[in-house]
Amino acid sequence: MSALGSTIPTFWWNPGLYFVWDWKDSPVYKKRGSEVVAFIPLVYGRSMLYTTSPEVIQQILGYDSTFQKPDFALALDLLGANVVASNGEQWRRHRKVTAPAFHQSTYRNVWLETARIYEDMLNTEGWNAADTFSTPSFNQATTKVALLVIAACGFGIPLPWSSPSNGLSIRESIVTVASSILIRVYTPRLAYFLPITRLQKVDKAYTEFERFMKEHIASRKTEIKKMLALGNGVDEKVGSDIFGRLVQASETEGRLGLADQELLGNCFIFLFAGHETTAHTLAVTLALLGMHQDEQDRVYRHIRDLLNTGRQLSFEDSGALTPVLSCFYEALRLYPAAYVAIREATEETVLTYPSISHPGTDEHLLVPVGSQIVLDMVNANRNPRHFPDPDKFRPSRWDQSTDSFFAFSLGPRACLGRKFATTEATCFLSHLLRDWRVEIVRREGETDAQWESRVLYPKMAVTLTTGDVPLRFIRREV
């Protein structure tokens, strides 16, 4: 795998970015009799291991792992070092400061804001006055939902569905920043001086986002320092969002706290992770439920029975909405936003995993120092040893246990925002499925399988996303 190889389509001689998806139905691992295979470049690049073994993934991402992210995988430090784009002691320092920013009050706020945004969406779009409506791209709505939730709960900037012009500028900047990371990583700085509209838009968006966040960091630090100096603690409103608690945690760490540029870097990564990945998975979840009406009916009955007294959904219900969350998990299993992860051995390591050519026995692979391995999350999440009927949308597989779920990563570097995302997803999906039946909008004569292949064929860049998802919504009878 190399930057050059990533820009070339997948062929037998070049894995490319789409390898893990295009070859998910091929016998590439089975043909070689192992869930760990080596790719050796013919012309350019370096040899790499690929694995679809959940056992190997657990060893590599676990607490006793001897693997870390290679240098080229730390490119998400575009606006400053952060908890994702760091290793070793630097990572531990970032993790110590960022982890306290996520706690129970965060998730209650996420639920309340998501419910508010859902109602605002229906009213502003005029959908509340309709018995049915269709949209050619519902992922535009889920993108907006995710953006508004992270703006309110992440940065303390609650925006209405139809934002005024002064809010629209930063919102457009945020969307551009989150969707143009590869351009920013690989484009030389001098190229931004060329009269290329796309590059100029990207540069302007990053400049605006950095200016906006630096102003907010300075303002929030001043407020928190004053409060700490008075000895009265930090006002709940100042530290009510992730950004405020992040700044507060950093200030209380003294010299071990994060510099302004590091705070900016972590804000950037929280924005990206909390925006694009959640939006994509919400759209895919609804698409799959539209295809599988039996599963949608099962979830709807659960929501209806939970609210049999006619009351409204509340944050306290989130623990009782497991079937809803299971749909989100199953969509994320089938279409993992983090479709690959890359790690490098820091010392000689032996990996142990079940043999597929000799069932009932284990294989042992000696991995030298410096070797790099790609964790193929698409195929690992469809590994038939762990997931019966791996290509089937079956949310109930998560109703009892999520022990084998690793789409949010595992071990010490597991996603900090997992509960943020799952709370948002559970709230939005529960409200929407309570009120509306979801159907996919097919072309004439198109089957479900053809629709899924056409609409949900992924776009692979920093994360896995899809194109436009056309859906129809029919109001449920009360």
C-alpha positions in Angstrom: 0.0 0.0 0.0 1.3 3.4 -0.9 -0.1 6.9 -1.7 0.5 6.2 -5.4 -1.2 2.8 -5.2 -4.2 4.3 -3.4 -4.9 6.6 -6.4 -5.0 3.7 -8.9 -8.1 1.5 -9.2 -8.1 -2.0 -7.8 -6.6 -4.6 -10.1 -5.1 -8.1 -9.5 -1.7 -6.3 -9.4 -2.7 -3.4 -7.3 -4.9 -3.6 -4.1 -5.8 0.1 -4.1 -8.2 1.6 -1.6 -11.2 -0.5 -2.8 -9.4 -3.9 -2.4 -11.1 -4.8 0.9 -14.5 -4.1 -0.5 -14.2 -5.3 -4.1 -12.6 -8.6 -3.0 -15.0 -9.3 0.0 -16.8 -11.9 -2.1 -13.6 -13.3 -3.6 -11.6 -16.3 -2.1 -8.4 -14.2 -1.7 -7.9 -15.4 1.9 -9.5 -18.9 1.5 -7.5 -19.5 -1.7 -4.3 -19.0 0.3 -5.5 -21.0 3.2 -5.0 -18.3 5.8 -6.7 -15.2 7.3 -3.3 -13.5 7.2 -1.8 -12.9 3.8 1.2 -11.0 2.5 1.2 -8.5 -0.3 4.5 -7.9 -2.0 4.9 -5.0 -4.4 6.0 -5.7 -8.0 7.4 -2.2 -8.7 6.9 0.3 -5.9 5.9 0.3 -2.2 6.5 -1.9 0.7 5.4 -5.4 1.6 2.5 -5.5 4.0 0.4 -8.1 5.7 -3.4 -8.1 5.5 -5.6 -9.8 8.0 -9.3 -10.7 8.3 -8.9 -12.6 11.6 -10.7 -11.1 14.6 -8.2 -12.9 16.9 -5.3 -11.1 15.2 -7.1 -7.8 15.4 -7.7 -8.3 19.2 -4.0 -9.1 19.7 -2.9 -6.0 17.7 -5.3 -3.6 19.2 -5.3 -5.1 22.8 -3.9 -3.7 26.0 -0.7 -5.7 25.8 -0.1 -5.0 22.1 3.4 -4.4 20.8 2.1 -2.6 17.7 1.6 1.1 17.1 0.4 3.4 14.3 3.1 3.9 11.6 4.2 7.4 10.9 2.2 7.8 7.7 -1.0 6.8 9.5 -0.6 9.9 11.8 -1.5 12.3 9.0 -4.6 13.5 10.8 -2.5 16.1 12.7 -3.4 18.7 10.1 -4.4 21.3 12.7 -2.3 20.0 15.6 -1.3 16.8 17.4 -4.3 14.9 18.8 -5.4 11.7 20.5 -5.8 9.9 17.2 -2.6 11.1 15.4 -0.1 10.3 18.1 1.8 7.3 19.7 3.5 6.5 23.0 3.9 9.1 25.7 2.3 11.8 23.5 -0.8 9.7 23.0 -1.0 8.9 26.7 -0.9 12.6 27.6 -3.6 13.4 25.0 -5.8 10.5 26.2 -5.5 11.6 29.8 -6.8 15.1 29.0 -9.4 14.2 26.4 -11.1 11.2 28.2 -12.7 13.2 31.0 -14.5 15.3 28.4 -16.9 12.4 27.8 -19.2 11.5 30.7 -22.9 10.9 31.5 -24.0 14.5 31.3 -22.5 14.6 27.8 -24.8 11.8 26.7 -27.9 13.3 28.3 -27.2 16.5 26.4 -26.7 14.5 23.2 -30.1 12.9 23.5 -31.9 16.2 24.2 -30.2 18.0 21.3 -30.8 15.2 18.9 -34.5 15.1 19.8 -34.7 18.9 19.4 -32.9 18.8 16.0 -35.2 15.9 14.8 -38.3 18.0 15.5 -36.7 21.1 14.0 -35.9 19.2 10.9 -39.5 18.0 10.4 -40.9 21.4 11.0 -38.4 23.3 8.8 -38.6 20.9 5.9 -42.4 20.8 6.1 -42.4 17.1 6.6 -44.6 17.4 9.7 -47.4 18.6 7.5 -47.1 15.6 5.1 -48.4 12.0 5.3 -45.5 10.9 3.0 -42.4 12.4 1.6 -39.4 11.3 -0.5 -35.9 12.5 -0.7 -33.3 11.6 -3.3 -30.5 11.8 -0.7 -31.4 11.3 2.9 -27.8 11.2 3.9 -27.8 15.0 3.3 -30.3 15.2 6.3 -28.2 12.8 8.4 -25.1 14.8 7.7 -26.8 17.9 8.9 -28.2 16.2 12.0 -24.7 14.9 12.9 -23.2 18.3 12.3 -25.7 20.2 14.4 -25.4 17.6 17.3 -21.6 17.9 17.4 -21.8 21.7 17.1 -24.2 21.9 20.1 -22.8 19.1 22.3 -19.2 19.2 21.2 -18.6 23.0 21.0 -21.6 24.6 22.7 -22.9 26.2 19.5 -26.6 25.2 19.2 -27.7 26.0 15.6 -31.2 25.8 14.2 -31.9 23.6 11.2 -32.2 26.7 9.1 -29.2 28.7 10.3 -28.7 32.4 9.8 -26.0 33.6 7.5 -23.4 34.1 10.3 -23.8 30.5 11.4 -23.9 29.2 7.8 -20.4 30.3 7.1 -18.8 28.2 9.8 -21.1 25.4 9.1 -20.0 25.3 5.4 -16.4 25.5 6.6 -16.9 22.5 8.9 -18.5 20.4 6.2 -15.6 21.3 3.8 -13.0 20.6 6.4 -14.5 17.2 7.3 -14.9 16.1 3.6 -11.5 17.2 2.2 -9.0 15.7 4.5 -7.2 13.7 1.8 -6.9 16.8 -0.4 -5.3 18.6 2.6 -3.0 15.8 3.4 -1.6 15.2 -0.1 -1.7 18.6 -1.8 1.5 20.7 -1.6 1.0 24.1 0.1 2.2 25.9 -3.1 -0.8 24.4 -5.0 -3.2 26.5 -3.0 -1.9 29.6 -4.7 -3.1 28.3 -8.1 -6.4 29.5 -9.5 -8.1 26.2 -8.8 -11.6 26.8 -7.2 -11.7 23.5 -5.3 -8.3 24.1 -3.7 -9.1 27.7 -2.8 -12.4 26.6 -1.2 -10.6 24.0 0.9 -7.9 26.4 2.0 -10.4 29.1 2.9 -12.5 26.5 4.9 -9.4 25.4 6.9 -8.4 28.9 7.6 -11.8 29.9 8.7 -12.2 26.8 11.0 -8.8 27.4 12.6 -9.6 31.1 13.2 -13.0 30.3 14.6 -11.7 27.6 17.0 -8.7 29.6 18.2 -11.0 32.4 19.2 -13.2 30.0 21.1 -10.2 28.3 22.8 -8.9 31.7 24.0 -12.3 32.8 25.2 -13.1 29.6 27.0 -9.6 29.4 28.6 -10.0 33.0 29.9 -13.4 32.1 31.5 -12.1 28.9 33.1 -8.9 30.5 34.4 -10.9 33.3 36.1 -13.2 30.8 37.7 -10.4 28.6 38.9 -8.5 31.6 40.3 -11.6 32.5 42.4 -11.7 29.0 43.8 -15.3 28.5 43.0 -14.9 25.8 40.5 -16.0 26.0 36.9 -19.5 27.1 36.1 -21.6 24.2 34.7 -22.5 26.2 31.6 -18.9 26.9 30.7 -18.0 23.2 31.0 -21.3 21.7 29.7 -20.0 20.6 26.3 -17.0 18.5 25.3 -15.0 21.4 24.2 -15.4 23.2 27.5 -14.5 20.1 29.5 -11.5 19.5 27.3 -10.2 23.0 28.0 -11.0 22.6 31.7 -9.2 19.3 31.9 -6.2 20.7 30.1 -6.0 23.7 32.4 -6.2 21.6 35.6 -3.2 19.5 34.3 -0.9 22.5 34.5 2.3 22.0 32.6 1.1 18.6 31.4 -1.9 20.2 29.8 -2.4 20.7 26.1 -1.1 23.7 24.1 -3.6 25.7 22.1 -2.6 24.0 18.9 -3.1 20.6 20.5 -6.5 21.6 21.7 -7.3 22.7 18.2 -6.0 19.4 16.8 -8.3 17.5 19.2 -11.3 19.7 18.3 -10.6 18.9 14.7 -10.5 15.2 15.2 -13.6 15.1 17.4 -15.4 17.1 14.7 -14.4 14.8 11.9 -15.0 11.6 13.8 -18.3 12.8 15.3 -19.7 14.2 12.0 -19.0 12.1 9.0 -18.9 8.6 10.4 -22.2 8.9 12.4 -24.0 10.6 9.5 -23.0 7.8 7.1 -24.0 5.0 9.4 -27.4 6.6 10.1 -28.2 6.7 6.4 -27.0 3.1 5.9 -29.1 1.9 8.8 -32.3 3.5 7.4 -31.5 2.1 4.0 -31.1 -1.4 5.3 -34.3 -1.1 7.4 -36.0 0.1 4.2 -34.9 -3.1 2.5 -35.8 -5.3 5.4 -39.3 -4.4 6.4 -39.6 -7.4 8.8 -36.7 -6.0 10.8 -38.1 -2.5 10.7 -41.5 -3.9 12.0 -39.7 -5.7 14.8 -38.0 -2.5 16.0 -41.2 -0.4 15.6 -43.2 -2.8 17.7 -40.5 -2.6 20.4 -40.7 1.2 20.5 -44.5 1.2 20.4 -44.7 -1.2 23.3 -42.2 0.8 25.3 -44.3 3.9 24.9 -47.7 2.2 25.4 -48.9 5.0 27.7 -48.5 7.6 25.0 -45.5 9.3 26.7 -42.5 10.8 24.8 -39.1 9.2 24.4 -36.6 10.2 27.0 -32.9 9.7 27.7 -33.9 7.3 30.5 -35.3 5.0 27.7 -32.0 4.6 26.0 -31.0 1.5 27.9 -34.3 -0.1 26.9 -33.9 0.6 23.2 -31.4 -2.2 22.5 -33.1 -3.4 19.3 -32.8 0.1 17.8 -29.1 0.3 18.7 -28.6 -3.2 17.3 -29.7 -2.0 13.9 -27.0 0.8 14.0 -24.4 -1.8 15.1 -25.4 -4.2 12.3 -25.2 -1.4 9.7 -21.8 -0.4 11.0 -20.6 -4.1 10.9 -21.7 -4.4 7.2 -20.4 -0.9 6.2 -17.6 0.0 8.7 -16.7 3.6 8.5 -13.2 2.7 9.6 -12.7 0.1 6.9 -9.0 -0.5 7.6 -6.5 0.2 10.4 -2.7 0.0 9.9 -0.3 -1.0 12.6 3.5 -1.5 12.8 5.4 -3.9 15.0 7.6 -2.2 17.6 9.2 -5.5 18.6 9.4 -9.1 17.2 5.9 -10.6 17.9 4.2 -13.9 17.3 0.6 -13.7 16.2 -1.7 -16.7 16.9 -4.9 -17.3 15.1 -7.2 -20.2 14.0 -6.2 -22.1 10.8 -8.9 -22.1 8.1 -7.0 -24.8 6.1 -6.8 -27.1 9.1 -9.8 -26.4 11.3 -9.3 -27.0 15.0 -5.6 -26.0 15.0 -3.8 -22.6 15.3 -1.3 -20.9 13.0 1.6 -19.0 14.4 3.2 -16.1 12.5 6.5 -14.5 13.5 6.3 -10.8 12.7 9.6 -8.9 12.6 10.2 -5.4 14.0 9.0 -2.8 11.6 6.5 -5.0 9.8 3.2 -3.4 8.9 -0.2 -5.1 8.9 -3.5 -3.9 7.5 -6.5 -4.8 9.6 -9.2 -5.5 7.0 -12.2 -4.4 8.9 -14.7 -5.1 6.0 -13.8 -8.8 5.8 -13.2 -9.2 9.5 -16.7 -7.9 10.2 -18.0 -10.5 7.7 -15.8 -13.4 9.0 -18.1 -16.5 8.9 -16.3 -18.0 11.9 -17.6 -15.1 14.1 -20.7 -14.0 12.2 -23.1 -16.7 10.9 -24.7 -15.5 7.6 -22.1 -12.8 7.5 -23.6 -10.9 4.6 -27.1 -10.9 6.0 -28.6 -7.8 7.8 -29.5 -9.4 11.2 -29.6 -6.8 13.9 -30.7 -9.3 16.6 -27.2 -10.8 16.6 -26.3 -7.8 18.9 -29.4 -7.9 21.2 -27.7 -10.0 23.9 -24.0 -9.1 23.6 -21.7 -6.8 21.7 -18.5 -8.6 22.9 -17.5 -9.4 19.3 -18.2 -5.9 18.0 -15.0 -4.0 17.1 -16.1 -1.4 14.5 -15.3 1.3 17.2 -11.9 -0.3 17.6 -10.7 -2.2 20.8 -8.3 -1.8 23.7 -6.8 1.4 25.0 -7.3 3.2 21.7 -11.0 2.3 21.4 -13.1 5.2 20.1 -13.7 7.8 22.9 -16.9 9.0 21.1 -18.6 5.6 21.0 -21.3 6.4 23.5 -21.7 9.8 22.0 -22.4 8.3 18.6 -24.6 5.5 19.9 -26.7 7.8 22.0 -27.2 10.1 19.0 -28.1 7.2 16.8 -30.5 5.6 19.2 -32.3 8.9 19.8 -32.6 9.8 16.2 -33.6 6.4 14.9 -36.1 5.8 17.7 -37.9 9.1 17.1 -37.9 8.6 13.3 -39.1 5.0 13.3 -41.7 5.8 15.9 -43.3 8.3 13.5 -42.5 7.0 10.0 -42.2 3.8 8.0 -39.1 3.9 5.8 -39.0 2.5 2.3 -36.2 2.5 -0.4 -36.9 4.3 -3.7 -36.1 1.8 -6.5 -35.7 2.4 -10.2 -38.3 0.6 -12.3 -37.8 -3.1 -12.2 -34.9 -2.9 -9.7 -34.5 -5.6 -7.1 -33.4 -5.0 -3.5 -30.0 -6.6 -4.3 -29.5 -4.3 -7.3 -30.5 -1.3 -5.3 -28.1 -2.1 -2.5 -25.3 -2.7 -5.0 -25.9 0.6 -6.8 -26.7 2.9 -3.9 -24.6 1.5 -1.1 -21.5 0.8 -3.1 -19.0 2.7 -0.9 -16.7 5.6 -1.5 -13.4 5.0 0.2 -11.2 7.8 1.4 -10.3 8.5 5.0 -13.5 6.7 5.9 -16.0 4.5 4.1 -19.1 6.5 3.0 -21.8 6.0 0.3 -23.4 8.1 -2.4 -27.0 9.5 -2.3 -29.5 7.3 -0.5 -33.0 7.8 -1.9 -35.7 7.0 0.7 -39.5 7.4 1.1 -41.2 8.1 4.5 -44.8 7.2 5.2 -46.4 8.5 8.4 -47.5 5.8 10.8 -51.0 5.7 12.1 -51.3 6.5 15.7 
